[in-house]
Amino acid sequence: MITPCEAAVVRPGEVISDKYSTEDIERALDRIAEEIAAHDLGKCLIPLFEWLEDQLEIRRRRDSTLERVRQRVAGLNKAQ
């Protein structure tokens, strides 16, 4: 049987799938935070929590970059 700590292992370099939205990641962080705060064993979820925080930051940075790209292209189209 797999323990919660074993299930919470994140492999280095692993990236969350695009099928999960920013809101999905936020909800997961909320739920994991509750588990960490509520249980002594919750401490083993800290690496998963940190990984999700990193994934959220990466996602937000990517979304911001995509928005800047769209604005640049829109500006190019207006100039033509």
N, C-alpha and C positions, 0 to 999 in steps of 0.2 A: 504494500500500500504506500502511495506517495504522500508524504507529509506536506502541509501547507508551505513550509519553508522550501522544500524541494520543488514544489510547483511554481514558486515565485522567482526561480532563477531566470535571469535574462542573459542571453549570450551577447558578448561584446560585438558591437557593430550592427546588431539587429535593428531594423527599422520597422516602425509600425506601418501596417497596410493603409493605403489610401481609402480603403472602404470604411475606415473609422474617421468620423468628422472631428473637428476641434471640440465640438460639444460632447461627443462620445468620450474623448480623452479627459475632458473636464469632469464628466460624471464618474469616470473610473477613478480619477484622483480623489474625488470626494468620498467615494465608497471605500477606497483603500485607506484614506486618512482616518475614517471612522473605525476601521478594523485595527489599525495601528494603535489608535488611542484607547480602544476598548479592551484589548487583550494583551497579556504579556507576550504571547507568541506573535502578536502583530509586528513586533520589531523585525521579524524576518522578512516582512513585506517592504521594509524601507528601500532596499535596492530597486524593487519594482516601482515604488513611488517616485524615486529619483529618476529612473529611466523614463517614466511617463512624463515627468516634468521636462526632461530634455527633449522628448519627442514633441511635446506641445510647443516648446520654444522653436524647434526646427520647423515645425509646420507653420507657425506664425511668421517666421522669417521668410519661408518659401512663399506663403500667401502674399506677404508684403512685396516681395520681389516681383511676383506675377502681376500685381497691381501696378507697380512702377513700369513694367514692360508694356502693359496695356496702355498706360497713359502716354508713354513715349511713342508707341505706334499710332495712337490717336493724333498726337501732335504732328507726326510725319505726314499723316493723311490730310490734315488740315493745311499743311504747308504746300501740298502739291496742287 
